């Protein structure tokens, strides 16, 4: 193999492909990144669950395929000077040259590298920026506890041209709805996608205008185990194995009855929560006391440091107190794509619903449901 | 206290005075918790299996422990200590370090304070105790062991080395069987021998930390302060089976029972806990512990139980390994008033937490088994 290419394009493609490199590879070759030079350069990585593949333009003098340490290649390409890069194989070594720097890398046997899963059947497309922000918003409530694998996923529901993304860790629930363009208008399926892989895929595919979504459900021909979802855009594609397990029936959790609500400006509210939470050790509660026209934030107890701050709030109603894990509260505030947050109460000891202030009476497309902390006995 | 449990029993049943008395649960797995000095003279030691004690000393009086009585006596004894100084560091139910340096002006010299404490306890509780007085915790503990039973030994600063150096190396804190053998190999038999050995040699033979630690102790140096009122760091419960158990069903049921007991003491202490620890002792006495930190602190049986089960499964011992003992413990306690309890979506209202608190109140009135989980009802009941 003998190729020459742009430094930035290479560095970007390597960094993107390196996302799927396993931290602790099950077999040594999985720590490798496969570079295949033909008309384009294809970079691949795979950890049996997630695969990533990037395709970039290259000037190929001699076709070929080489497997080198992905982690090392990513570090090297990130640090290269802004000069054209050449990669030449020489026996069992690959020599990477850029300006006055030369790196000689060991290679691994290409024939031992597993073949990447085929991209499943295309089911539709969605705007890449809209998809990325929707995924970020919905994945914020996903669990990180591997003992409850179903909760580490984002439930993706497809119903015609509407796409619903849901996650919950039992303490909060995030739901985002958006429109997309299905290839078949009658498609109606739901699946569970690992939240971290989904968020990374969505974020990494924003360089193109559209993201193609491909899907193989369990039982479909060739789909492994629980099925697979694939995303493709701007010369990059990634596949992720779907999660099994039962996702909670979240529809029942969304409140139908609201007992009151308050509206606050997000930015100062978030800043105040962060400040007050400085004295809330290990994310113990931040207490919110609503009274007409204002909210008082408090944290800490008599034995420790305490903090208190009062803010203006659009609130009409009886005095109402509630306490939250400050990080959960901030996650919701960050995810709401609006200047103003509306907090709707459903009763003492019950969840609150956080939404952006709906423009012109429209239904909000993002809902963040948060359970409070009960204080005292 | 001298032979604490045994002394309390003898106090309550004077007919036992002067006889060998052994306190310990009578089951086949019971061990000697306490033995009167008459029994010790016949070879009975703490932690010895009861069955063995019966063989050695069949004429002894074997008494089942009455922990609630010992707890009460202990609390009263500790109150006597706290009247002397607030700097009381309890070591166990019947043992404590007191830093009396702040009480000298009020109560007199340490030796006098010690005599007053001994007299007060003998008078109030009808049991004897031994007191060691010394400039450091570790010498004081050695001195009290040295003057048992019913003794008082004062080791002033300028007599520490005279007291210490003739003692066997095993007297030093941190020297067990293994280190003892190691030291014997070097020809070091007394504390004085260690003191005369260069620190570098000790460190080379025993390791950096252990070497310097022993050298310091051998010269009577122990900088640990008396730490008053160490806050409750963990609560838990464990159970030794009457016969080894390999049925995962039975073990899970035991974990449920222990999780329930743990959660109850947790609630009684007004705390929530973040970390669940499971202890599993195999039939061959190999013991493993596994722990998991929860995302949200809890005081609820089912959360502790489910975590304990996951740890048990994760240990790989659920595949018919024969277990002798299982234990459940929670650590990382925070007062519930500060931490609160993070509620879960879809949790039934009233919550488990409220339900269990109600059960606690019922147990307080009608006994611990008035309400319990169906899984824990014995089949014949």
Interface residues (C-beta under 8 A of the other chain):
Chain A: X144 X145 X147 X168 X169 X170 X171 X172 X173 X248 X252 X253 X281 X282 X284 X285 X301 X303 X304 X323 X325 X349 X350 X351 X369 X371 X372 X373 X374 X375 X376 X377
Chain B: X274 X295 X296 X310 X334 X336 X337 X338 X339 X340 X341 X342 X343 X344 X345 X346 X347 X349 X351 X353 X357
